[in-house]
Amino acid sequence: MNEQQPWITWEESGAPQRARWRSESQAVPAALLPVDDTLTANVAFRLASEGSGLLWRGDFQNGRQLLQALGRRVDKPPRVGAQAPAPARAGAASLARDAFMRHREAQARRAGLLGRVLVKFEPDHTIALRRAPDVRAALAEAWGAPDGTPSVASLRELQGLIGAHEWRKKGVDVPALGDRIHPWFGVFSPLRGEYLGLVAQAPLPTLAPGAQSLAFDIGTGTGVIAALLARRGVAQVIATDLDPRAVACATENLARLGVGKQVRVVAADMFPDGRAALIVCNPPWVPTPANAAIERAVYDPGSAMLRAFLDGLAAHLAPGGEGWLVMSDLAEHLGLRTRDEMLAWIAGAGLRVVARHDTRPTHPKAGDASDPLYAARSKEVTSLWRLGAA
């Protein structure tokens, strides 16, 4: 039993009830109301908007339909004139930043409201609702083995667990690797192939014979970059990550790909001990707080991981070695960071730019004019910065 997980309590059929609260992004709701198929979407929307948790007791598939109906109400465009006008003479960067912040606020509100439709899980991780699926395998991967206590989680988060289970089972095709990577729940999936193509094609640093036998992969996640380096002939790779799930996920992937003997995965915050001829890092690209745990692979408040990598790189590079920083410039187009700031951080860390390799993203949102951030995404460039000691 994990005592760190809070309890949620409610009354049902005149008796007090108690279960573990399971969420990696949401607080326990202040009130919990058992509801069923008689609840209308409009009433559900009002109750959820007021902060109540709705414990679904009806048909499971009807609960999914209720969640979809709530999503449509959340996504309904605001009335004409309801949105505050942009400040006069605001610069392009300020306008982009304001649009991004509004988008993030809308995302957080949507996630919070939809996350208030809840489901109870029995002590064996089954769901005692009509037409409920068997989710025991998905829950075991995310939560571990059943601990003998009932649990409550949001239906929306359950859908994420089921999706993560399918991704883990099927894997993600990585053309640059010529193989598949199997992400675990809570470990960011390598769906954007353009940055992996850069890692697969950039020239490895040329050093004295034997000196380029070691590379570090900082923040390895699924282990995909470490696998690419091993497939490119790097004799030994040390891959680090602070998240226990990522360490286990990367270890499993690397063994499956047949490079487990070349790559050692260690639990570490940033750099391992020693120096390497090549040090690669793909930090989160957007310097704002995450709304949920999984978003930490995308959002890096204050550019903390980026700056930690730059500040520690020179001390861990072998003479003549290179650090490869894989970054999108989306934050620049959103007005969240400037190119001059990043160049100043590079120089301030005692580094120089050896070369830079650029590519355009190919993911669907890059060409979706209906996306709220299309103006910034349409200009986005992903780069591999090759850095050396100054």
C-alpha positions as CSV (number, residue, x, y, z in Angstrom):
1,M,0.0,0.0,0.0
2,N,1.4,3.4,-1.0
3,E,0.7,5.8,1.8
4,Q,1.8,8.7,-0.3
5,Q,-1.3,8.5,-2.4
6,P,-4.1,10.5,-0.8
7,W,-7.5,9.1,0.0
8,I,-10.8,10.4,-1.4
9,T,-14.0,10.0,0.7
10,W,-17.7,10.3,-0.2
11,E,-21.1,9.0,0.9
12,E,-23.1,6.6,-1.2
13,S,-26.3,4.8,-0.4
14,G,-26.1,6.3,3.1
15,A,-22.7,4.8,3.9
16,P,-19.3,6.4,3.9
17,Q,-16.9,5.3,1.2
18,R,-13.1,5.6,0.9
19,A,-10.6,4.9,-2.0
20,R,-7.1,5.8,-3.1
21,W,-7.0,8.9,-5.3
22,R,-4.9,8.2,-8.4
23,S,-3.8,11.2,-10.5
24,E,-0.4,12.6,-11.5
25,S,-1.8,16.0,-12.4
26,Q,-5.0,16.8,-10.5
27,A,-5.8,17.5,-6.9
28,V,-8.5,15.6,-5.0
29,P,-11.8,17.3,-5.7
30,A,-13.4,19.1,-2.8
31,A,-16.7,17.2,-3.2
32,L,-17.6,13.9,-4.9
33,L,-21.1,13.1,-6.2
34,P,-22.1,9.6,-7.4
35,V,-24.0,10.1,-10.7
36,D,-25.4,7.8,-13.4
37,D,-27.0,7.7,-16.8
38,T,-29.8,10.0,-15.7
39,L,-27.4,12.9,-15.5
40,T,-27.6,15.4,-18.4
41,A,-24.6,16.9,-20.0
42,N,-25.7,20.4,-19.1
43,V,-26.1,19.6,-15.4
44,A,-22.7,17.7,-15.5
45,F,-21.1,20.7,-17.0
46,R,-22.4,23.0,-14.3
47,L,-21.4,20.7,-11.5
48,A,-17.9,20.1,-12.9
49,S,-17.5,23.8,-13.5
50,E,-18.3,24.4,-9.8
51,G,-15.5,22.0,-8.9
52,S,-17.5,18.8,-8.0
53,G,-16.1,15.4,-8.9
54,L,-18.6,13.2,-10.7
55,L,-18.2,9.5,-9.7
56,W,-19.7,7.7,-12.7
57,R,-22.0,4.8,-11.7
58,G,-23.8,4.2,-15.0
59,D,-23.0,2.3,-18.2
60,F,-19.2,2.8,-18.9
61,Q,-19.7,3.6,-22.6
62,N,-22.4,6.2,-21.7
63,G,-19.8,7.7,-19.4
64,R,-17.4,8.1,-22.4
65,Q,-20.2,9.8,-24.3
66,L,-20.8,12.2,-21.4
67,L,-17.1,13.1,-21.4
68,Q,-17.3,13.8,-25.2
69,A,-20.3,16.0,-24.6
70,L,-18.5,18.0,-21.9
71,G,-15.6,18.4,-24.3
72,R,-17.8,20.0,-26.9
73,R,-19.1,22.4,-24.3
74,V,-15.6,23.3,-23.1
75,D,-14.5,23.8,-26.7
76,K,-17.4,26.0,-27.7
77,P,-16.0,29.3,-29.2
78,P,-16.5,32.3,-27.0
79,R,-19.2,34.8,-27.9
80,V,-18.2,37.6,-30.3
81,G,-16.8,40.4,-28.3
82,A,-16.2,38.3,-25.2
83,Q,-12.5,38.1,-25.7
84,A,-10.4,41.0,-24.4
85,P,-8.9,43.1,-27.2
86,A,-5.1,43.0,-27.7
87,P,-3.3,46.0,-26.1
88,A,-2.6,48.9,-28.4
89,R,0.8,48.9,-30.1
90,A,1.8,45.5,-28.7
91,G,4.8,44.0,-30.4
92,A,4.7,40.7,-32.4
93,A,6.6,38.9,-29.6
94,S,4.1,40.1,-27.0
95,L,1.1,39.2,-29.1
96,A,2.5,35.7,-29.7
97,R,3.3,35.2,-26.0
98,D,-0.2,36.4,-25.0
99,A,-1.8,34.0,-27.5
100,F,0.3,31.2,-26.1
101,M,-0.6,31.9,-22.5
102,R,-4.3,32.1,-23.4
103,H,-4.0,28.7,-25.2
104,R,-2.3,27.2,-22.1
105,E,-4.9,28.6,-19.8
106,A,-7.7,27.1,-22.0
107,Q,-5.9,23.7,-22.1
108,A,-5.5,23.7,-18.3
109,R,-9.2,24.6,-17.8
110,R,-10.3,21.9,-20.2
111,A,-8.2,19.3,-18.6
112,G,-9.4,20.3,-15.1
113,L,-13.0,20.2,-16.0
114,L,-12.9,17.0,-18.0
115,G,-10.8,15.4,-15.3
116,R,-13.8,15.7,-12.9
117,V,-15.6,12.7,-14.4
118,L,-14.4,9.9,-12.2
119,V,-14.3,6.1,-12.2
120,K,-13.9,3.7,-9.3
121,F,-11.6,0.7,-9.6
122,E,-12.0,-2.4,-7.4
123,P,-9.1,-3.7,-5.3
124,D,-8.1,-6.0,-8.2
125,H,-8.1,-3.1,-10.7
126,T,-11.4,-4.1,-12.4
127,I,-14.3,-1.7,-13.1
128,A,-17.7,-2.8,-11.8
129,L,-19.7,-0.9,-14.5
130,R,-21.8,-2.2,-17.4
131,R,-19.8,-2.6,-20.6
132,A,-16.5,-1.6,-18.8
133,P,-13.3,-2.8,-20.5
134,D,-10.7,-5.0,-18.9
135,V,-8.0,-2.4,-18.0
136,R,-5.9,-4.5,-15.5
137,A,-2.9,-4.7,-17.8
138,A,-2.9,-0.9,-18.5
139,L,-3.2,-0.1,-14.8
140,A,-0.5,-2.6,-13.8
141,E,1.9,-0.9,-16.2
142,A,1.1,2.6,-14.8
143,W,0.3,1.9,-11.2
144,G,2.0,-1.4,-10.4
145,A,0.4,-4.5,-9.0
146,P,-3.0,-4.1,-7.1
147,D,-2.4,-3.2,-3.5
148,G,-5.7,-4.5,-2.1
149,T,-7.5,-1.2,-1.9
150,P,-10.1,0.5,-4.2
151,S,-9.0,3.5,-6.3
152,V,-10.6,6.4,-8.0
153,A,-9.2,8.2,-11.1
154,S,-10.6,10.4,-13.8
155,L,-12.1,8.7,-16.9
156,R,-10.0,11.0,-19.0
157,E,-6.8,9.8,-17.3
158,L,-7.9,6.2,-17.7
159,Q,-8.2,6.8,-21.4
160,G,-4.6,8.1,-21.3
161,L,-3.5,4.9,-19.5
162,I,-5.2,2.7,-22.1
163,G,-3.6,4.7,-24.9
164,A,-0.2,4.4,-23.2
165,H,-0.7,0.7,-22.9
166,E,-1.4,0.4,-26.7
167,W,1.6,2.5,-27.5
168,R,3.8,0.3,-25.3
169,K,2.4,-2.8,-26.9
170,K,2.6,-1.7,-30.5
171,G,5.6,0.6,-30.4
172,V,6.4,3.8,-32.4
173,D,8.1,3.5,-35.7
174,V,11.3,5.5,-35.8
175,P,12.5,5.7,-39.4
176,A,15.9,7.1,-38.4
177,L,16.4,4.0,-36.3
178,G,14.9,1.6,-38.7
179,D,13.0,0.0,-35.8
180,R,10.4,0.6,-33.2
181,I,10.5,2.2,-29.8
182,H,8.0,1.1,-27.1
183,P,7.3,4.1,-24.7
184,W,5.9,3.4,-21.2
185,F,3.2,5.4,-19.5
186,G,4.7,8.7,-18.3
187,V,7.6,8.6,-20.7
188,F,7.4,10.9,-23.6
189,S,7.0,9.1,-27.0
190,P,9.4,10.0,-29.8
191,L,6.7,10.9,-32.3
192,R,8.6,13.9,-33.9
193,G,11.0,12.2,-36.2
194,E,12.8,15.3,-37.6
195,Y,15.0,15.8,-34.5
196,L,16.0,12.1,-34.6
197,G,16.9,12.4,-38.3
198,L,19.4,15.2,-37.2
199,V,21.0,12.9,-34.6
200,A,21.2,10.1,-37.1
201,Q,22.9,12.3,-39.8
202,A,25.2,14.8,-38.0
203,P,28.9,14.0,-38.4
204,L,30.4,12.4,-35.3
205,P,33.3,14.3,-33.7
206,T,36.6,13.3,-35.1
207,L,39.1,12.6,-32.3
208,A,42.2,10.6,-31.7
209,P,41.8,6.8,-32.3
210,G,39.8,5.3,-29.4
211,A,38.7,8.7,-28.0
212,Q,35.3,8.7,-29.5
213,S,34.3,5.4,-27.9
214,L,32.1,7.1,-25.2
215,A,29.0,9.2,-25.5
216,F,26.5,10.5,-22.9
217,D,22.8,10.8,-23.6
218,I,21.3,13.3,-21.1
219,G,17.6,12.8,-20.2
220,T,17.3,9.6,-22.3
221,G,13.5,9.1,-21.9
222,T,12.7,6.0,-24.0
223,G,16.4,5.5,-24.9
224,V,15.9,6.4,-28.6
225,I,18.9,8.7,-28.9
226,A,21.1,6.3,-27.1
227,A,20.0,3.6,-29.5
228,L,20.7,5.8,-32.5
229,L,24.2,6.5,-31.2
230,A,24.9,2.8,-30.6
231,R,23.6,1.9,-34.1
232,R,26.0,4.6,-35.5
233,G,28.9,2.7,-34.0
234,V,29.6,4.6,-30.8
235,A,31.2,1.8,-28.7
236,Q,29.8,2.8,-25.3
237,V,26.9,5.1,-24.4
238,I,25.9,6.2,-20.9
239,A,22.3,7.2,-20.8
240,T,20.9,9.2,-17.8
241,D,17.5,10.0,-16.5
242,L,16.0,11.0,-13.2
243,D,12.6,9.4,-13.7
244,P,12.6,5.7,-12.6
245,R,10.0,4.9,-15.3
246,A,12.3,6.3,-18.0
247,V,15.2,4.4,-16.7
248,A,13.2,1.1,-16.8
249,C,11.7,2.0,-20.2
250,A,15.0,2.8,-21.8
251,T,16.6,-0.3,-20.4
252,E,13.9,-2.5,-21.9
253,N,14.0,-0.7,-25.3
254,L,17.8,-0.9,-25.6
255,A,17.7,-4.6,-24.7
256,R,15.0,-5.3,-27.3
257,L,17.0,-3.4,-29.9
258,G,20.1,-5.5,-29.2
259,V,22.3,-2.6,-28.0
260,G,22.0,-3.3,-24.3
261,K,25.6,-4.2,-24.0
262,Q,26.7,-0.9,-25.6
263,V,24.4,1.3,-23.6
264,R,24.3,1.6,-19.8
265,V,21.3,3.4,-18.4
266,V,21.8,5.1,-15.0
267,A,19.6,7.1,-12.7
268,A,21.2,10.5,-12.5
269,D,20.3,14.2,-12.6
270,M,21.9,15.4,-15.8
271,F,25.6,14.3,-16.3
272,P,27.2,11.1,-15.1
273,D,30.8,11.1,-13.8
274,G,33.7,11.5,-16.2
275,R,34.1,13.0,-19.7
276,A,32.9,11.9,-23.1
277,A,33.7,12.7,-26.7
278,L,30.0,13.3,-27.5
279,I,27.3,14.5,-25.2
280,V,23.7,14.7,-26.5
281,C,20.7,16.4,-24.9
282,N,17.2,17.0,-26.2
283,P,15.8,19.1,-23.3
284,P,12.2,20.4,-23.2
285,W,11.7,23.1,-25.7
286,V,9.2,25.5,-24.1
287,P,10.3,27.5,-21.0
288,T,7.0,27.5,-19.1
289,P,5.5,25.3,-16.4
290,A,3.8,22.0,-17.3
291,N,0.1,21.4,-16.7
292,A,0.6,17.7,-16.2
293,A,3.4,15.3,-15.4
294,I,3.8,14.0,-18.9
295,E,4.3,17.5,-20.2
296,R,7.6,17.9,-18.4
297,A,9.2,16.5,-21.5
298,V,8.0,19.5,-23.4
299,Y,7.9,22.3,-20.9
300,D,11.0,23.5,-19.0
301,P,10.2,26.4,-16.6
302,G,12.8,29.1,-16.9
303,S,14.8,26.9,-19.3
304,A,16.2,25.2,-16.3
305,M,17.3,21.9,-18.0
306,L,18.6,23.8,-21.0
307,R,20.8,26.0,-18.9
308,A,21.9,23.1,-16.6
309,F,23.1,21.2,-19.8
310,L,25.0,24.2,-21.1
311,D,26.5,25.2,-17.8
312,G,27.8,21.6,-17.1
313,L,28.8,20.7,-20.7
314,A,32.4,22.0,-20.8
315,A,33.4,20.2,-17.6
316,H,32.2,16.8,-19.0
317,L,33.5,17.1,-22.6
318,A,36.7,15.2,-23.6
319,P,39.3,17.5,-25.3
320,G,38.1,18.1,-28.8
321,G,34.6,16.6,-28.1
322,E,31.2,18.0,-29.0
323,G,27.9,18.6,-27.2
324,W,24.9,18.2,-29.3
325,L,21.9,20.3,-28.2
326,V,18.7,19.4,-30.0
327,M,16.2,22.3,-29.8
328,S,13.2,23.7,-31.6
329,D,13.0,27.5,-31.9
330,L,9.3,27.4,-31.2
331,A,9.8,29.3,-27.9
332,E,11.4,32.2,-29.9
333,H,8.4,32.5,-32.2
334,L,6.1,32.4,-29.1
335,G,8.0,35.3,-27.5
336,L,9.2,33.1,-24.6
337,R,12.9,33.2,-25.3
338,T,15.2,35.0,-27.7
339,R,18.0,33.7,-29.9
340,D,20.3,36.3,-28.3
341,E,19.5,34.9,-24.8
342,M,20.5,31.4,-25.9
343,L,23.6,32.5,-27.6
344,A,24.6,34.4,-24.5
345,W,24.0,31.3,-22.3
346,I,26.2,29.3,-24.7
347,A,29.1,31.9,-24.6
348,G,28.7,32.3,-20.8
349,A,29.1,28.6,-20.3
350,G,32.5,28.7,-22.0
351,L,31.2,27.1,-25.2
352,R,31.3,27.9,-28.9
353,V,29.0,26.9,-31.8
354,V,30.9,24.5,-34.1
355,A,28.0,24.1,-36.5
356,R,24.2,24.0,-36.6
357,H,22.0,21.6,-38.6
358,D,18.4,22.7,-39.2
359,T,15.3,21.0,-40.4
360,R,11.6,21.7,-40.6
361,P,9.0,19.8,-38.5
362,T,6.8,17.4,-40.3
363,H,4.2,16.7,-37.6
364,P,0.5,17.4,-38.5
365,K,0.1,20.6,-36.4
366,A,2.9,22.3,-38.4
367,G,0.6,22.6,-41.3
368,D,-2.7,22.9,-39.5
369,A,-4.0,26.5,-40.0
370,S,-6.8,25.9,-37.5
371,D,-4.3,25.3,-34.7
372,P,-4.3,28.2,-32.2
373,L,-0.5,28.4,-32.4
374,Y,-0.2,28.0,-36.2
375,A,1.4,31.4,-36.7
376,A,4.4,30.3,-34.5
377,R,4.4,26.6,-35.6
378,S,4.5,27.5,-39.3
379,K,7.9,29.3,-38.7
380,E,9.3,26.6,-36.5
381,V,12.8,25.2,-37.2
382,T,14.4,22.3,-35.3
383,S,18.1,22.5,-34.9
384,L,21.0,20.3,-33.8
385,W,23.6,22.7,-32.3
386,R,27.1,21.2,-32.3
387,L,28.9,22.9,-29.4
388,G,32.6,22.7,-28.3
389,A,34.7,24.2,-25.6
390,A,35.6,27.8,-26.3
